Amino acid sequence: MNKIALSSAALVACLLAAPATAADFAGARLEAHAGWDRVQVETAGTTKDPRKDGIMYGVGAGYDLAVGATLRLGVEAELDFANAIEKVAGTTRLKSDAKRDFAAGIRVGAAVTDHFLLYVRAAYANARVRDDAITGVPASATRMSSRDGLRFGAGAEYAVAKHVFLKAEYRYSNYERGLSRNQLVGGVGIRF
């Protein structure tokens, strides 16, 4: 584990030490990202147990178009996986396990310097959720479902080289049937 952490730190140091060249924050991009994930389920007539936070990880792709000197308009899609679970207590114990998450949408950004982009985003999101209902006797029910919703977020990209960037982002997703999630995400990507 220490070798992985040391290798990751060395990679980041090399990227940061690369010659600084201006990035235009335009064109096609690919990224890998990971971060903190909290799933919340609102269920009528129940009280919540303490939440279990989890991790999320995934990949994304997009295309940004330069409109003037600083404005960037883009489209993007991402596929994420997570392990956050929320347990709800009541007459019947419920457990919601949100696994796969897909989103596609738009973003608007402003290149505030040659190396720094701030952006906001909005997207359609679809989460695959496993719901378990446990009644206290050996009988239980499991249901897999997909839930549609909307995702909003804001973030920043920092160009460490002309075609390499680091990013940090906050996301809020609100799905049908009372499911929502908050995420803090960091990532690394390349532009073509």
N, C-alpha and C positions, 0 to 999 in steps of 0.2 A: 504494500500500500504506500509506503514511504517513497519507493522508486517511482510510482505513478505520480505522486504529488510533486516530487523533485523534477521529473521530466516535464510536467505541465508548467511548473514555474519557470523552467529553462526556456520553454517554447514561448511563453508570454514575454520573458525578458528579451529574447531575440526579436520578437515582433516589435516591441517597443523601441529597441535599439536600431531598427531598420531606418534607412535614410527617410526623412520626412519629405514627402511630395504631396502636392495638393490633390485632394480627391474631389471629384465633381458630383458624387452621390447620385449618379445616373447610370442606367443600364440594368442588365439582368444580374440577379444575385442569388446565392445559395447560402444557407446558414445551418448551424447546429446550435441548439440551445437547451438549457436545463434550468431548474429553479425550484422554488417553494410553491406548494399548491395546497389550498384549503377548500374543501367541498362542503357546502351547507345545503341541507334539505329542510324545507318548511313543510311540516305535516300537521294538519288540523288535529287538535285534541291530544297532542303529545308534548312531552317535555324533553329537552335535549340533554344527553350525556355530554361530558367534556369532549370536544372535537379532537380528532386525530389529524394532524397535518401530515402532508406527504411530500414527495418529490415528483417532479414532472420532467420529461425530456422529450426532444423531438427534433424535427427538421422543418425548414421552411424554404420557400422560393418566391421570388417576386421580380417585378420590373418597375424601375422608377424613371420618370421622364422629367428632364429639366425644363422648367417653364420660367424663363427669365434667369437672372443671376443667382437667386437664392431659393425660389420656390421649387419644390419637388412633389409631383403627383405620382402615386404608385398603386399597383395591384399586387396582391400577395395571397399565398395559400400556405397552410402548415398542417402537419400531422404530428400530434403529441400523444404520449402515453403517460399515465400517472398511477400512483398507488394510494392516494388520499381516500379515506373512508370516514363517513359520519355515521354514528350510531344514535338512534333516537329511542328513548324509553317511553313506554306507555303501557296500555293493556297488552299490546303485542310489541315485542322488541323488533325494531327495523334497522337494517344495515344497508346503506347505499354505497356502492363501490364504483366510482367513476373511473373507467379505464381509458378507452380510446377517445380522442378529441380531434375533430377536424374543423378548420376555419378557413374561410375565403372572404377577402374583402379589399378595402381600399385604405390608403394612408396619405396624409398630407404632411409635408415636412418643410423645414426652413434650414438651409445651410447657414449657420450663424458665424462660422469661420471656415477656413479651407479644410479643416479636419473634424468639424463637429456639426452634427445634424440633430435637430430636435423634431419630433413628429408626434402626431395623434393618429389614431386608427379606429376604424369601425368595420365589423365583419359579421357575416352569418356564421354561426357555430353549431356543431352537431356533436353531442357526447353520447357515447355508448355506456349505459349504466346497468349494473347488476343490483337488483333489489332483493334482499332476503328478509322474510317475515318469519319470526320464531315465536311461537305461542307459549312456550314453556313445557310443552309435552314433546315427544319425539317428532311430531309433525311440524313441518316448516314448508314454506313456499318460496320459490326462486323465480324471478322474472327478469329477463334481459330486455332492455328497451333502448331505443334511440330517442334523444330529446333535442329538439331544435331550439335555437336561441340566438341572442345577439351578444357580441363581444365588443368592448370598448377598451382602449388602452392609450398609453402615452409612453414615450421613451426617447432614448438618445443613442446615436451611433458615433463612434470615434474612429476615424481612419488612422490606423497605425502604419499603413503603407498605401500606395495608390490603389491597390485592389483588395486589401485586407482590412476588415473592420471588426471592432468589438461593439457590443450593444448591451443596454440595460433597459428593462421595460416593466411597467406595471400593467396588468390586465384584469378586467372585471368581466365575467360572463354571466348572463342571466338566461336560463333555459326554461322551457315549459315544465309544468307540474312541480313548481317550487324548488328546483335545483339551481344553485348559483355557485360560483367559484371565484376566488381571488388568487392571483399568482404574481410572484416576483420572479423575473426571468433574466438570465444573462446568457450571452451567446457570442459566437465568433463566426464570421462569414467572409465570402469572397465575392467580388464583382467581376463581371466579364466585359 
